[in-house]
């Protein structure tokens, strides 16, 4: 049996080999630790949002008698018994005249209704910080045992706009405003971005002018989004006099911001189509426009759609440029056109996050859950389109 050659006597032995192996293991451990840290932080963030936001999908109500009379219409506080006035929401009482207007048969009657409680009582029932007097807590506890106080589904969150009264504030106006703004953005940015990409990739000559355009497009994709807000304020509002805080201005501003992303992604999709497709079309006698329109563009369209949806999702989460053009204003009513004042979901969340009442913490977290759900849905749809229509060469 032969003896093994000592490492020091081996001419091929590298003394730094152990050190290199150690550095490789350390680097691998560092990368794994970074991934674990990132996932842990994400799970902590999502868990915190769910923990704070889920209670907001329930709202406190009390079952009491409501009097509809001339006296209660003149003074809405007279509509309910005196002992309930400190716990019932002012916003619900203010809606009594509208209830009578919608249902005249309610006049001069007393109805047993589920009435919205104020946000302090709501927080008490959810086990959070509250400011409720002891006698009112005693009243609420007694009626809860009787089944006349309970937490019901918070439909106000999805059917109302913003409000200075926490329990009456909702997300509807922000959702509709976001939809209108993104519709304007896509109508403007998508065709312009795709046509620009087609021209630069298929028709433009390779000269200094087109190279300068490409450099500027890449630079525009990297500048801070708030600068696009300043540009929108200067051009669309100051120069052209468009209505401030409207989805029209917001959509055009986001279109400017999203155009570089759409152009770059569309060019990458067009570039992925093999030249054999183009050469085959030319061989059959097709013109360049026919080749691009009937062959190259359809094959690149799934990639173009994927990039556009990702750009749309990115624009949906933007707040800074929309703050500059005034879309952070207090908007209680739902906009019905792109010319009316509106707000968007990120701006609404920014407003709620600065409110002092504890109930707005729940509203903010619930709104973040809705926004994240929409963004995840859009990104999932983009991945689905890419996988379904992807052509491998």
C-alpha positions in Angstrom: 0.0 0.0 0.0 1.5 3.3 -1.2 1.6 6.4 1.0 -0.2 9.4 -0.2 1.8 12.4 -1.3 1.7 15.2 1.3 0.0 18.4 0.1 3.2 20.3 0.5 5.1 17.9 -1.7 2.4 17.9 -4.5 3.5 20.2 -7.3 -0.2 20.8 -8.3 -1.3 21.8 -4.9 -2.5 25.4 -4.6 -2.2 26.8 -1.0 -5.0 29.3 -1.7 -7.5 26.6 -2.7 -9.0 26.3 0.9 -9.3 30.1 1.1 -11.1 30.2 -2.2 -13.5 27.4 -1.1 -14.2 29.3 2.1 -14.9 32.5 0.3 -17.3 30.7 -2.1 -19.2 29.1 0.8 -19.3 32.5 2.6 -20.7 34.2 -0.6 -23.3 31.5 -1.0 -24.4 31.8 2.6 -24.5 35.6 2.2 -26.8 35.3 -0.9 -29.1 32.8 0.9 -29.2 35.1 3.9 -30.2 38.0 1.8 -33.0 36.0 0.2 -34.3 34.8 3.5 -34.1 38.4 4.9 -36.0 39.8 1.9 -38.7 37.1 2.1 -39.0 37.6 5.9 -39.4 41.3 5.5 -42.1 40.8 2.8 -44.0 38.4 5.0 -43.8 40.7 7.9 -45.1 43.6 5.9 -47.9 41.6 4.4 -48.8 40.1 7.8 -48.8 43.5 9.4 -51.1 44.8 6.7 -53.5 41.9 7.0 -53.5 42.1 10.8 -54.4 45.8 10.7 -56.6 45.8 7.6 -58.9 42.8 8.1 -60.8 44.4 11.0 -61.7 47.3 8.7 -63.9 45.0 6.5 -66.3 44.9 9.5 -68.2 47.9 10.9 -70.1 48.3 14.2 -73.9 48.7 14.1 -76.6 49.1 16.7 -80.2 48.1 16.4 -82.4 50.9 17.8 -85.6 52.8 17.0 -85.4 55.7 14.6 -88.1 58.4 14.5 -88.9 60.0 11.1 -90.8 63.2 11.8 -90.7 66.9 11.2 -88.9 67.3 14.6 -86.2 64.8 13.6 -85.8 66.4 10.2 -85.3 69.8 11.8 -82.8 68.4 14.3 -81.4 65.0 13.3 -80.2 64.3 16.8 -83.9 64.0 17.8 -84.3 61.0 15.5 -82.9 58.6 18.2 -83.2 58.3 21.9 -81.0 60.6 24.0 -78.9 57.8 25.4 -77.8 56.7 22.0 -76.7 60.1 20.6 -73.2 59.8 22.0 -72.5 56.5 20.3 -74.3 56.8 17.0 -72.5 58.1 13.9 -73.2 61.7 12.9 -72.9 60.7 9.3 -75.7 58.2 9.5 -78.0 60.7 11.2 -77.2 63.3 8.5 -78.6 60.8 6.0 -82.1 60.7 7.5 -83.4 63.5 5.2 -82.2 61.6 2.2 -83.9 58.4 3.5 -87.2 60.3 3.8 -86.7 61.8 0.3 -86.1 58.4 -1.2 -88.9 56.7 0.8 -91.7 59.3 1.7 -93.7 56.6 3.4 -91.2 56.7 6.3 -92.5 60.1 7.4 -94.3 60.1 10.8 -93.2 56.6 11.6 -90.8 54.9 13.9 -88.6 52.2 12.4 -86.2 49.7 14.0 -83.0 50.0 12.1 -79.4 48.9 12.2 -77.7 52.3 12.8 -74.0 52.9 12.2 -71.9 53.5 15.4 -69.2 56.0 15.6 -65.5 55.1 15.1 -64.6 55.2 18.8 -67.2 52.6 19.7 -66.2 50.6 16.6 -62.6 50.6 17.8 -63.7 49.6 21.3 -65.6 46.6 19.9 -62.5 45.6 17.9 -60.3 45.7 21.0 -58.2 48.7 19.9 -57.5 52.2 21.4 -60.7 54.1 22.0 -62.2 57.2 23.7 -65.6 56.2 25.0 -67.1 57.2 28.4 -67.8 54.4 30.9 -71.6 54.9 30.8 -71.6 54.5 27.1 -69.4 51.4 27.3 -71.9 49.9 29.8 -74.7 50.7 27.4 -72.9 49.0 24.4 -72.0 45.9 26.5 -75.6 45.5 27.6 -77.0 45.8 24.1 -74.3 43.5 22.7 -75.4 40.8 25.1 -78.9 41.3 23.8 -77.7 40.9 20.2 -78.4 44.5 19.3 -74.8 45.5 18.7 -72.7 43.6 16.3 -70.0 43.9 13.6 -71.3 43.7 10.1 -69.7 43.7 6.7 -68.3 47.1 6.0 -70.0 47.9 2.7 -69.3 51.6 3.2 -65.7 51.0 2.3 -66.7 50.0 -1.2 -69.7 52.2 -1.8 -68.6 55.6 -0.4 -66.0 58.2 -1.1 -63.6 59.9 1.3 -65.0 61.5 4.5 -63.8 63.5 7.4 -65.8 61.1 9.6 -63.8 57.9 9.8 -66.6 55.4 9.9 -68.2 57.0 6.8 -65.0 57.1 4.7 -64.7 54.7 1.7 -62.5 53.8 -1.1 -64.9 53.9 -4.0 -64.1 57.3 -5.4 -60.3 56.5 -5.3 -61.0 53.2 -7.2 -63.1 54.8 -9.9 -60.6 57.7 -10.2 -57.8 55.2 -10.6 -59.7 53.3 -13.3 -60.5 56.5 -15.3 -56.9 57.7 -14.9 -55.4 54.4 -16.1 -57.8 54.3 -19.1 -56.6 57.7 -20.2 -53.0 56.6 -19.7 -53.4 53.4 -21.8 -55.3 55.1 -24.6 -52.5 57.6 -25.0 -49.4 55.7 -24.0 -50.0 52.3 -25.6 -50.4 53.2 -29.2 -47.8 56.0 -29.1 -45.3 53.6 -27.4 -45.9 50.7 -29.8 -45.7 52.9 -32.9 -42.5 54.6 -31.6 -41.0 51.2 -30.9 -41.9 49.9 -34.4 -40.4 52.9 -36.1 -37.2 52.8 -34.1 -36.7 49.0 -34.5 -38.0 48.4 -38.0 -37.9 51.6 -40.1 -35.5 54.2 -38.5 -32.0 54.4 -40.0 -29.1 53.9 -37.7 -27.7 57.4 -37.4 -26.8 59.9 -34.7 -30.4 61.2 -34.6 -32.0 57.9 -33.8 -29.1 57.0 -31.4 -29.8 60.3 -29.6 -33.5 59.4 -29.4 -32.8 56.0 -27.9 -30.4 57.4 -25.3 -33.1 59.9 -24.2 -35.8 57.2 -24.0 -33.5 55.1 -21.8 -32.7 58.1 -19.6 -36.4 59.1 -19.3 -37.2 55.6 -18.0 -34.8 56.3 -15.1 -35.6 59.8 -13.9 -37.6 60.4 -10.7 -41.4 60.2 -11.3 -42.0 63.5 -9.5 -40.4 65.3 -12.5 -43.1 64.0 -14.7 -45.6 65.6 -12.3 -43.9 69.0 -12.7 -44.0 68.5 -16.4 -47.7 67.7 -16.3 -48.4 70.7 -14.1 -46.5 73.0 -16.5 -47.8 71.7 -19.8 -51.3 70.3 -19.2 -52.6 72.6 -16.5 -50.6 75.9 -16.9 -50.1 75.9 -20.6 -53.2 74.2 -21.9 -55.6 75.0 -19.0 -56.9 71.5 -18.5 -59.0 70.9 -15.3 -56.8 70.4 -12.2 -57.1 67.1 -10.2 -58.9 65.4 -13.2 -58.2 61.9 -14.5 -57.5 63.5 -17.9 -54.5 65.4 -16.6 -53.5 62.5 -14.3 -53.7 60.0 -17.2 -51.7 62.2 -19.5 -49.0 62.7 -16.9 -48.8 59.0 -16.2 -48.7 58.4 -20.0 -45.5 60.5 -20.2 -44.0 58.5 -17.4 -45.0 55.1 -18.8 -44.1 55.8 -22.4 -40.3 54.9 -22.0 -41.2 51.6 -20.3 -43.6 50.6 -23.1 -41.2 51.7 -25.8 -38.3 49.7 -24.3 -40.4 46.6 -23.7 -42.0 46.8 -27.2 -38.6 47.1 -28.8 -37.3 44.1 -26.9 -40.3 42.1 -28.1 -39.9 43.1 -31.7 -36.2 42.3 -31.5 -37.0 38.8 -30.3 -38.7 37.9 -33.6 -36.1 36.1 -35.8 -35.0 37.8 -39.0 -36.0 34.6 -40.8 -39.6 35.7 -40.5 -38.8 39.0 -42.2 -36.6 37.5 -44.9 -39.3 35.0 -45.7 -41.8 37.8 -46.1 -39.5 39.7 -48.4 -38.9 36.5 -50.4 -42.7 36.3 -51.0 -42.7 39.8 -52.4 -44.2 41.5 -49.3 -43.4 45.1 -48.6 -41.7 46.1 -45.3 -45.0 47.5 -43.9 -46.8 44.3 -44.8 -44.1 42.2 -43.1 -44.2 44.3 -39.9 -48.0 44.6 -39.8 -48.9 41.0 -40.7 -46.0 39.0 -39.3 -43.6 40.7 -37.0 -46.0 42.7 -34.9 -48.5 39.8 -34.2 -45.6 37.6 -33.1 -44.2 40.3 -30.8 -47.6 41.3 -29.5 -47.6 39.0 -26.4 -44.3 40.5 -25.2 -45.6 44.0 -25.9 -48.8 43.3 -23.9 -46.7 42.0 -21.0 -44.5 45.1 -20.9 -47.5 47.4 -21.1 -49.4 45.6 -18.3 -46.3 45.8 -16.1 -46.0 49.5 -17.0 -49.6 50.0 -16.1 -49.2 48.3 -12.7 -46.2 50.5 -12.0 -48.2 53.6 -12.9 -51.0 52.5 -10.6 -48.7 52.6 -7.6 -47.4 56.1 -8.3 -48.2 59.0 -6.0 -45.6 61.7 -6.4 -46.6 63.0 -9.9 -50.3 62.9 -9.1 -49.7 64.9 -5.9 -48.1 67.7 -8.0 -51.2 68.0 -10.3 -53.6 68.1 -7.3 -55.0 64.5 -7.3 -54.6 64.3 -3.5 -57.5 66.7 -2.9 -60.4 65.7 -0.7 -62.8 64.0 -3.1 -66.0 62.7 -1.3 -68.0 62.2 -4.6 -67.3 59.5 -7.2 -66.2 61.0 -10.5 -68.4 60.3 -13.5 -66.1 61.6 -16.3 -62.4 62.2 -16.9 -63.0 66.0 -16.6 -64.2 65.9 -12.9 -62.0 66.2 -9.9 -60.8 62.8 -8.7 -58.2 61.1 -6.6 -56.5 57.7 -7.0 -55.8 54.8 -4.6 -52.2 55.7 -3.7 -53.1 59.3 -3.1 -56.1 58.3 -0.9 -53.8 56.0 1.1 -51.3 58.9 1.6 -54.2 61.1 2.9 -55.5 58.5 5.3 -52.0 57.7 6.6 -51.7 61.3 7.8 -55.1 61.4 9.7 -55.0 61.3 13.5 -57.9 59.0 14.2 -57.1 55.4 14.9 -59.8 54.1 12.6 -57.9 55.5 9.6 -55.0 53.1 10.4 -57.4 50.3 9.5 -58.7 52.1 6.5 -55.1 52.6 5.2 -54.2 49.0 5.7 -57.4 47.8 4.1 -56.8 50.1 1.1 -53.2 48.8 0.8 -54.6 45.3 0.7 -56.9 46.2 -2.1 -54.2 48.0 -4.0 -51.7 45.1 -3.6 -54.4 42.6 -4.7 -55.0 44.6 -7.9 -51.2 44.9 -8.6 -50.7 41.1 -8.0 -53.6 40.3 -10.3 -52.2 42.5 -13.1 -48.8 41.1 -12.8 -50.2 37.5 -12.7 -52.2 38.3 -15.9 -49.0 39.6 -17.6 -47.2 36.4 -16.7 -50.2 34.4 -18.0 -50.2 36.2 -21.3 -46.4 35.7 -21.7 -46.6 32.0 -21.0 -49.8 31.4 -23.1 -48.7 33.2 -26.2 -44.9 32.9 -26.0 -43.3 31.5 -29.1 -40.0 29.8 -28.7 -37.7 29.7 -31.6 
